[in-house]
Amino acid sequence: MNLAVLVLAAGKGTRMESDLPKVLHPLRGRPLVAHVLDAALTLSPTRLICIVGHRAELVETEVKRSHPSVEFVNQGEMLGTGHAVSQTKTALEDFDGEILVTCGDAPLLTGETLFDLVERRRQDDAAAAMLVGRLDEPGRYGRVIMAPGGEVEKIVEWKDASEEERAVQTVNAGTYVFRSQDLWKQLARVTNDNASGEYYLTDVIGLLRQDGEKVVGILVSEREMTGINTRAELAELESQLEEEERLAAENEATPS
Protein backbone atom coordinates (compact mmCIF):
# COMPACT_ATOMS: atom_id res chain seq x y z
CA MET A 1 0.00 0.00 0.00
CA ASN A 2 1.18 3.53 -0.75
CA LEU A 3 2.49 5.47 2.23
CA ALA A 4 2.97 9.22 2.52
CA VAL A 5 4.83 10.64 5.52
CA LEU A 6 4.20 14.19 6.69
CA VAL A 7 6.67 15.79 9.10
CA LEU A 8 5.41 18.80 11.03
CA ALA A 9 8.20 21.38 10.97
CA ALA A 10 6.44 24.74 10.71
CA GLY A 11 6.56 25.97 14.30
CA LYS A 12 8.72 28.78 15.58
CA GLY A 13 9.45 27.11 18.90
CA THR A 14 9.21 30.24 21.03
CA ARG A 15 10.30 28.40 24.17
CA MET A 16 13.70 27.83 22.55
CA GLU A 17 14.22 31.61 22.84
CA SER A 18 15.94 31.61 19.46
CA ASP A 19 15.07 32.87 16.00
CA LEU A 20 16.38 29.61 14.58
CA PRO A 21 13.44 27.30 13.82
CA LYS A 22 13.17 24.67 16.53
CA VAL A 23 13.60 21.74 14.14
CA LEU A 24 16.97 23.10 12.98
CA HIS A 25 18.58 23.13 16.42
CA PRO A 26 21.36 20.51 16.32
CA LEU A 27 21.49 17.23 18.23
CA ARG A 28 24.71 15.25 17.87
CA GLY A 29 25.72 17.60 15.08
CA ARG A 30 22.56 17.28 12.96
CA PRO A 31 19.25 19.17 12.95
CA LEU A 32 16.48 17.64 15.02
CA VAL A 33 14.32 17.18 11.94
CA ALA A 34 17.08 15.23 10.16
CA HIS A 35 16.82 12.47 12.77
CA VAL A 36 13.06 12.28 12.22
CA LEU A 37 13.45 12.14 8.44
CA ASP A 38 15.99 9.31 8.80
CA ALA A 39 13.42 7.27 10.73
CA ALA A 40 10.70 8.04 8.17
CA LEU A 41 12.89 6.96 5.25
CA THR A 42 13.31 3.47 6.69
CA LEU A 43 9.66 2.90 5.68
CA SER A 44 10.47 3.65 2.02
CA PRO A 45 7.49 6.03 1.73
CA THR A 46 5.99 6.89 -1.65
CA ARG A 47 5.96 10.56 -0.60
CA LEU A 48 7.90 12.33 2.16
CA ILE A 49 6.70 15.87 2.83
CA CYS A 50 8.04 18.37 5.32
CA ILE A 51 5.46 21.00 6.34
CA VAL A 52 7.28 24.28 6.90
CA GLY A 53 6.27 27.73 8.06
CA HIS A 54 8.54 29.85 10.27
CA ARG A 55 11.63 30.76 8.22
CA ALA A 56 10.52 28.23 5.62
CA GLU A 57 13.32 28.95 3.16
CA LEU A 58 15.98 28.29 5.79
CA VAL A 59 14.36 25.03 6.84
CA GLU A 60 14.09 23.90 3.22
CA THR A 61 17.73 24.77 2.52
CA GLU A 62 19.02 22.89 5.55
CA VAL A 63 16.82 19.83 5.01
CA LYS A 64 17.83 19.56 1.35
CA ARG A 65 21.49 19.32 2.39
CA SER A 66 20.91 15.92 4.00
CA HIS A 67 17.59 14.81 2.46
CA PRO A 68 17.37 16.08 -1.13
CA SER A 69 14.33 13.91 -1.97
CA VAL A 70 12.05 15.58 0.59
CA GLU A 71 9.11 17.65 -0.69
CA PHE A 72 7.91 20.81 1.05
CA VAL A 73 4.55 22.41 1.72
CA ASN A 74 4.38 25.85 3.31
CA GLN A 75 1.68 26.19 5.96
CA GLY A 76 1.66 29.98 5.78
CA GLU A 77 -0.44 31.01 8.75
CA MET A 78 0.19 29.06 11.96
CA LEU A 79 -3.35 27.89 12.68
CA GLY A 80 -2.69 24.53 14.29
CA THR A 81 -1.68 21.00 13.40
CA GLY A 82 -4.96 20.21 11.64
CA HIS A 83 -4.52 23.27 9.45
CA ALA A 84 -0.90 22.27 8.74
CA VAL A 85 -1.85 18.80 7.53
CA SER A 86 -4.77 20.14 5.48
CA GLN A 87 -2.30 22.27 3.47
CA THR A 88 -0.88 19.07 1.95
CA LYS A 89 -4.18 17.97 0.42
CA THR A 90 -3.44 19.63 -2.93
CA ALA A 91 -0.01 18.00 -3.12
CA LEU A 92 -1.61 14.64 -2.30
CA GLU A 93 -4.70 15.12 -4.45
CA ASP A 94 -4.10 11.94 -6.45
CA PHE A 95 -2.63 9.96 -3.55
CA ASP A 96 -4.54 6.89 -2.36
CA GLY A 97 -3.06 5.03 0.57
CA GLU A 98 -1.93 5.72 4.10
CA ILE A 99 -0.75 9.01 5.56
CA LEU A 100 1.61 9.00 8.53
CA VAL A 101 2.00 12.26 10.45
CA THR A 102 4.80 12.88 12.92
CA CYS A 103 6.65 15.77 14.57
CA GLY A 104 9.96 17.23 13.48
CA ASP A 105 11.16 17.76 17.05
CA ALA A 106 11.07 14.13 18.28
CA PRO A 107 14.56 12.92 17.30
CA LEU A 108 14.54 9.60 19.18
CA LEU A 109 11.54 8.11 17.40
CA THR A 110 12.75 5.02 15.54
CA GLY A 111 11.90 3.57 12.18
CA GLU A 112 11.02 0.29 13.92
CA THR A 113 8.31 2.00 15.96
CA LEU A 114 6.91 3.75 12.89
CA PHE A 115 6.85 0.41 11.05
CA ASP A 116 5.00 -1.24 13.94
CA LEU A 117 2.45 1.58 13.95
CA VAL A 118 1.71 1.20 10.24
CA GLU A 119 1.53 -2.58 10.50
CA ARG A 120 -0.86 -2.44 13.45
CA ARG A 121 -3.28 -0.20 11.55
CA ARG A 122 -3.21 -2.60 8.62
CA GLN A 123 -3.66 -5.70 10.76
CA ASP A 124 -6.64 -4.21 12.60
CA ASP A 125 -8.03 -2.60 9.42
CA ALA A 126 -8.46 0.56 11.49
CA ALA A 127 -9.20 4.02 10.14
CA ALA A 128 -6.25 5.26 12.19
CA ALA A 129 -3.56 4.19 14.62
CA MET A 130 -1.58 6.42 16.94
CA LEU A 131 1.31 6.27 19.37
CA VAL A 132 0.45 6.74 23.02
CA GLY A 133 2.58 7.03 26.14
CA ARG A 134 1.89 6.34 29.80
CA LEU A 135 3.49 8.82 32.16
CA ASP A 136 3.43 9.09 35.95
CA GLU A 137 3.57 12.86 35.54
CA PRO A 138 1.83 13.60 32.21
CA GLY A 139 2.18 17.38 32.46
CA ARG A 140 0.63 19.33 29.61
CA TYR A 141 0.45 16.49 27.10
CA GLY A 142 -2.89 15.88 25.42
CA ARG A 143 -4.79 13.14 27.23
CA VAL A 144 -5.88 10.01 25.39
CA ILE A 145 -9.29 8.78 26.50
CA MET A 146 -9.77 5.07 25.89
CA ALA A 147 -13.05 3.32 25.09
CA PRO A 148 -14.17 0.36 27.27
CA GLY A 149 -13.09 -2.07 24.55
CA GLY A 150 -9.52 -0.76 24.58
CA GLU A 151 -9.67 1.38 21.45
CA VAL A 152 -8.90 5.09 21.44
CA GLU A 153 -12.04 7.16 22.00
CA LYS A 154 -10.67 10.69 21.70
CA ILE A 155 -7.79 13.04 22.48
CA VAL A 156 -8.34 16.03 24.73
CA GLU A 157 -5.78 18.83 24.63
CA TRP A 158 -4.57 19.87 28.09
CA LYS A 159 -6.03 23.38 27.80
CA ASP A 160 -9.47 21.93 27.06
CA ALA A 161 -9.34 19.03 29.54
CA SER A 162 -11.44 18.74 32.69
CA GLU A 163 -9.79 17.92 36.01
CA GLU A 164 -10.91 14.31 35.60
CA GLU A 165 -9.37 14.13 32.13
CA ARG A 166 -6.14 15.72 33.33
CA ALA A 167 -5.80 12.89 35.84
CA VAL A 168 -5.48 10.41 32.95
CA GLN A 169 -1.91 9.17 32.51
CA THR A 170 -2.26 7.94 28.92
CA VAL A 171 -1.01 10.71 26.66
CA ASN A 172 -0.73 11.57 23.00
CA ALA A 173 2.75 10.91 21.60
CA GLY A 174 2.05 12.98 18.48
CA THR A 175 2.42 10.38 15.71
CA TYR A 176 -0.48 8.93 13.72
CA VAL A 177 -1.25 6.94 10.60
CA PHE A 178 -4.57 7.33 8.74
CA ARG A 179 -6.29 5.93 5.70
CA SER A 180 -6.03 8.92 3.38
CA GLN A 181 -9.73 9.14 2.52
CA ASP A 182 -10.69 9.10 6.21
CA LEU A 183 -8.17 11.80 7.07
CA TRP A 184 -9.38 14.28 4.45
CA LYS A 185 -13.04 13.61 5.25
CA GLN A 186 -12.61 14.34 8.95
CA LEU A 187 -10.19 17.25 8.57
CA ALA A 188 -12.94 19.08 6.67
CA ARG A 189 -15.08 18.84 9.82
CA VAL A 190 -12.48 20.13 12.29
CA THR A 191 -13.20 23.56 13.80
CA ASN A 192 -11.16 25.93 15.94
CA ASP A 193 -13.74 26.11 18.74
CA ASN A 194 -11.29 25.44 21.56
CA ALA A 195 -9.14 27.22 24.15
CA SER A 196 -6.32 27.87 21.66
CA GLY A 197 -8.47 28.88 18.68
CA GLU A 198 -6.53 26.38 16.54
CA TYR A 199 -7.48 23.55 14.20
CA TYR A 200 -6.30 20.42 16.02
CA LEU A 201 -5.28 17.32 14.10
CA THR A 202 -6.14 15.45 17.30
CA ASP A 203 -9.84 16.21 16.76
CA VAL A 204 -9.80 13.86 13.77
CA ILE A 205 -9.55 10.92 16.19
CA GLY A 206 -12.77 11.77 18.00
CA LEU A 207 -14.58 12.47 14.73
CA LEU A 208 -13.57 9.07 13.38
CA ARG A 209 -14.96 7.42 16.49
CA GLN A 210 -18.20 9.38 16.19
CA ASP A 211 -18.57 7.84 12.73
CA GLY A 212 -18.09 4.37 14.20
CA GLU A 213 -14.55 3.90 12.90
CA LYS A 214 -11.84 1.98 14.73
CA VAL A 215 -8.81 3.82 16.15
CA VAL A 216 -6.04 1.85 17.87
CA GLY A 217 -3.31 3.05 20.19
CA ILE A 218 0.23 1.66 20.22
CA LEU A 219 2.30 2.15 23.38
CA VAL A 220 5.64 3.90 22.85
CA SER A 221 8.39 4.45 25.39
CA GLU A 222 8.82 7.81 27.08
CA ARG A 223 12.28 7.99 25.53
CA GLU A 224 11.04 7.74 21.96
CA MET A 225 8.20 10.20 22.39
CA THR A 226 10.53 12.84 23.81
CA GLY A 227 10.01 16.16 22.07
CA ILE A 228 12.36 19.11 22.44
CA ASN A 229 10.80 22.39 23.60
CA THR A 230 13.61 24.31 25.30
CA ARG A 231 17.35 24.70 24.93
CA ALA A 232 17.75 23.19 28.41
CA GLU A 233 15.94 20.04 27.27
CA LEU A 234 18.11 19.91 24.18
CA ALA A 235 21.30 20.27 26.22
CA GLU A 236 20.17 17.54 28.61
CA LEU A 237 19.43 15.14 25.76
CA GLU A 238 22.73 15.97 24.06
CA SER A 239 24.58 15.14 27.28
CA GLN A 240 22.61 11.92 27.73
CA LEU A 241 23.33 10.68 24.22
CA GLU A 242 26.99 11.64 24.49
CA GLU A 243 27.29 9.59 27.68
CA GLU A 244 25.51 6.62 26.09
CA GLU A 245 27.88 6.75 23.12
CA ARG A 246 30.88 6.95 25.45
CA LEU A 247 29.76 3.91 27.44
CA ALA A 248 29.00 1.96 24.27
CA ALA A 249 32.49 2.72 22.94
CA GLU A 250 34.07 1.61 26.24
CA ASN A 251 32.11 -1.66 26.18
CA GLU A 252 33.24 -2.37 22.62
CA ALA A 253 36.85 -1.72 23.58
CA THR A 254 36.72 -3.99 26.64
CA PRO A 255 37.79 -7.58 25.87
CA SER A 256 35.10 -10.17 26.60
Secondary structure, 3 states (H helix, E strand, C coil): CCEEEEEEECCCCHHHCCCCCHHHCEECCEEHHHHHHHHHHCCCCCEEEEEECCCHHHHHHHHHHHCCCCEEEECCCCCCHHHHHHCCCCCCCCCCCEEEEEECCCCCCCHHHHHHHHHHHHHHCCCEEEEEEECCCCCCCCEEEECCCCCEEEEECHHHCCHHHHCCCEEEEEEEEEEHHHHHHHHCCCCCCCCCCCCCCCHHHHHHHHCCCCEEEEECCCCCCCCCCCHHHHHHHHHHHHHHHHHHHHHHHCCC
